[in-house]
């Protein structure tokens, strides 16, 4: 995320993009953000491979969002405590980070 310094970020963390709830969450942030995508960087992190994320974005027509994969080592999930080690998925979470990459808000979604 160091490359995003200087921009406010909304980081949507989903377990797997190929599930209905994760698909819906990703579409909402991309399509129903009230113009926020013109002022902040939208990022989705999942345990899908980068190749699967690119395929998802292309099929969904999503071009205003950066996709980051936590596969294969799950480093992000391990370091943040968001990895469900039993299933190899990330916990659904929304994070807002300011332009200095300081986390200002975290919502752990049930």
N, C-alpha and C positions, 0 to 999 in steps of 0.2 A: 504493500500500500504506500510505500515511500514515494512512488511516482505520482501519487495523487495529492501530495502536499501543496497547499495553496488553494485547494477546493474543498468545500463542504461535501461530505459523503453520506449517503443513505446506503447502508449495507444490509442487504436482505440475505439471511442465511437460511437455506432450506436443506432438508435431508436429501431428496432426490428430485430432480426436475421432471422426471417421467411419472410422477404421481399426480392425481387430480388436485390436491390442495396446494402442492408446490407449484404446479403449473398455473393455478389461479393466482397465487400470491405474486408470482413473477410477472404475469400479465398485468395485474393491478398496478404494480410499481412502474411498469413500463408505459402503460396506456392510460391510466386514470390517476395521474399524479398532479393534475391541476397546473401543469406548466413548470413544475419543479425541476424537470430534467433540463430546462434551459439555464438553471442557476446552480444546480448541484450535480455531483457525479453519482449515478446510480450503479451499484455494484451488487451482483448476486454471487454468493459463494455456496457451492454444493460439493458433494462427494462424487458427482458424475465426472467422468474423464473430460479433459479439455475438448477432445474430439466430439464427445456426446453433447457437451454444452454448445459447441458451434453448430452442430446439427439441429439442436433444439431451437437456438436463436434464429437460424435460417428458416426453419419450418414455421416458426411462430411469427416471423417478420419483425423481430426485435432488434433494433439497431442503436437504441439510445442507452444501452446498458452494457457494462463491462462484466464478463463472466470470469470467475476465478475458480479453479478446481483445487480441492484439498486432497486429491488422490495422487499418488498411491500411498504416501506416508502419513497422511492425516495430521501434518505438523500444526496447521492452524487449529484444528479441533483439539489436539492434545494440549497445546500451549494455552488455549483459552478455556479449557474445561468444557467445551461444547460438544465433544465427541462422545457419542454413545458407543462405548467400546464393545458392548455385546452384539450390536448390529452393524457397526461400521458406518453410522450415519451421524450427521451433525444435528444438534438441537435447533429447532426453528427459533430464530432470533432476529430482531431488527436492531441495528446499531446506528446511531448518528455520531459522526466524528467531524470535528471542526476543521478549518483549513490548516491547522497545525497537527492534525491527526490525533488530537486529544478527544477521547470518547466523552460525549456530553449526555448521551441517553442510551439506555439499553432496555429492550423489552423482550423478555423470555416468553415466547408464545406457547401456550399449552398445546 
